[in-house]
């Protein structure tokens, strides 16, 4: 995996986490719990998991819509 790929993955992770923190600021504790659970912590940390919200076009608006839907599903499981 090249350095460019790792940088893109880190940028995607940062974009997603920033969006969640800003959009759901009233639920910040839940957002932080979601982030820790989603990407793991310590040796289990894997920022590549955020890539599931991207597509080939890498349209940021679509990424954020998918992310919000996943977060809402996490908050309110069926």
N, C-alpha and C positions, 0 to 999 in steps of 0.2 A: 504494500500500500504506500503510495507516494505521499510526500509532505503536503501537496495540494489537497489530496483527498482528506487527510486528517484535519487540515485547516477548515475545509468545507463542513466536515462533520461537527467540528467544534463550533463553527458559526451557526449551524442549524440548531445545535443544542442551546447556544446562548440566546438565539432569537426566540426559540420556544419558551425557555424559562423566563426571559424578560417579558414576553407577551402575557404569560400566565400571571406573573407578579403584578403587572400593570392592570390587566383586564379584571382580575379577581382580587384586587387589593383588599377588599372587605373580608376575604377568606384566606388571608396570607398564610396562616398556620396550616390550613389544609393544602394550600398550594405547595408549601415547602415539604409537607409529608408526601404529597403526590410525587414531587420531584425525586425525593430520596428513594421512594419505593420504585419509581419507574426506572431510574438509571442506576440504582444501587449505590453503595457507598464502599469506601475502602478499596480492597482488592477486587470487589465485585462491580465497581463503577464502570459503566460502559456508555459513553455518550453516543455511540452509534445507534442506540435504540431510538433516538429522536428521528432518525432517518425514515422511520415508518410513516411519517406524516408528509414526506416529500413525494414528488412524482418526477417523471422525466423532464417536465417543463420547469420544475422548481419555481412555481408561482407562489410567492409568499402569502398572498391572501388565501389561497386554497390550503396551504400548509396550516395556517392559523385556524381556519374553519375546522379542519380535521382535528387539530389539537384541542380546540374548545369542545367539540363533540365527544372526544375521548375522555376529557376531564369531567364533563358533565355525566357521562356514563359511569365513571369511576366514583363520582360523588353520590350518584343515585342508581346503584345496581338494580337490575330487574329481579 
